[in-house]
Amino acid sequence: MKIHWIQGEYWYGGAACDGIRQPVGQGDIREINLEPNSTPNQAMPFFLSSKGRYLWGRGGFSVRFDREGITCPDDAKLGKGFGTLRGAYLAGMKRHFPFHPFRLSERLFDAPVYNTWIELTFYQSQQAVLDYARGIVGHGMEPGVLMIDDGWSECYGDWRFHSGRFPDPAGMVKELKAMGFSVMIWVCPFVTPDSIAWRDAGERGILAAGPDGEPYLSRWWNGYSGVLDFSRKEAVSWFDRQMMRLQETGVDGFKFDAGDSIYYPREGCGRNEQSRLWAQYGERYSFNEYRASWKAGGYSLMQRLCDKEHSWGEKGIGALIPDTLVQGLTGHPYCCPDLVGGGEYLNFAKEKEAGLDQELFLCHSETACMMPVIQFSAAPWRILDEERFKRLKEQLDIRKAYGKERAQALSQAAATGEPVIRPMEYSFPGQGMETVMDQFMMGERLLVAPCIKKGETGRLAALPKGRWKYGGHCIEGGGSVYLSRETAGPIILEYMEPGCRR
């Protein structure tokens, strides 16, 4: 199918981690293939335009944008006549991925989330986890949700705490909760070969099979493993029994990692479908997190951006806002903009040689502080000097001060399916804001413009028409305005149309 451009049209969607390269306009040449989803993040067979059109595919498909038009398979659904980007989103969402009931715990959004990965990597232990938690509380940070990451278990598929490194898991969880934490732990759909879990899963026939009918060995970032076939009810039950045993120790929920389409075999129900089934499984838990998913728009899942570099560029902090905006436009509003400072742990492993950029770490926190979820892993008190650590805690105070507004935006997302974090074009169509992807609306009234370039103490903010309140003053919109940062947090303006009477 060939679709002609509408004058001044821009397209968004598909894969969340493609946000840094969006929107796509008539002068761009871009091809996006979602069969399978080869990205390390969320993807949906859904593209939408600033002129009120959308494309939807029942499965993954390839779409090409060039100067001549948009090319996609004939069986893709073209919806049109919805006027604006918001109109296209609402029409496509209601017809193709209506939202599931909201079941996520408010703790994921109210308090910071902490993850043990950067500090401990594969060397997770009961003592190290408790020391990390004590460091959080001891340095005056609010306890929230604590995720114990990869390395805690006996092996993949045998989801018991390692008996040597975790001598008393229930006692550890009890102590963490006494400090004020909710507890989540890392799991994945893999099974370590030649383990007891592998033999048990093989005898039950619940491992995904390759072309020869034998259990498929998937090569992923931690080597080779078998993969559970979640299209089989017994596989779900087998995994579920292990999660229930963990919950009996006091664990509240799980970080469901992996599940990337590319780690599944082509045989069976298909790579993308296995990824979707893995995401579907997590909805039963009020504490969950996903990094990779397929066609999970509208699911009650907290979904994080993929690991970003500790850098100022498009592979680091520059991608956080545009990728989060595309997350929202593809039905994933309950989002987290990666770990503060970047989730690529190799950057932190080399920090003794290269050093870390404290300003970058602080700007990442500034960007995340008005997002639905803010998540730390690298210990801020270790990375930052005393003055910058004080500023980071001020950012968390600002986040707390806007808790009511964030809760309202989350409630609206759950009720209507609309994004929490919105592109300017979504909220203010027809004002030339299609390509503004470095600031966002949080809900209906708050414009958030973080400083994301090194050395910035202020920035140009694109203000739609109307009156805006900033720092106790009214500003007339309708163009770009340079604003100095007045607090440790991002520049935040409140839309006051028709007048500043509050």
Protein Blocks (a to p, Z undefined) as FASTA:
>chain_A
ZZdddehiaceehjfklmmmpccdfkbccdddfbdcfbfbdcddddcdfkopacddfbdc
dddddfkbccddfkbccdehelpamlmmmmmmmmmmccdddfbdfklmmpccddfklmnm
mmgcfklmmmmmmmmmmnopacddddddehiambehiacddfklmmblmlmmmmmmmnop
acdddddfbdcehiaklmmmmmnopaccdfkopacddddfebpaddddfkbmklmmmmmm
mmmmmmmnopabdcdeehilklpcfehjbjklmmmmmmmmmmmpmbdcdfbdchighiac
ddddddddddfblmlmmmmmmmmmmmmmnopabccehjehijalklmmmmmmnopafklm
mmmmmmmmmgmbdcdfbdfklmpcfklmmmmmmmmmmmmmmmmmmmmmmmmmmmnopafb
dcfklmmghkopmmmckbccehjllccdddfbehiabdcddddeddddeehiacdehiac
ddddfbfbdcddddfbfbdfZZ
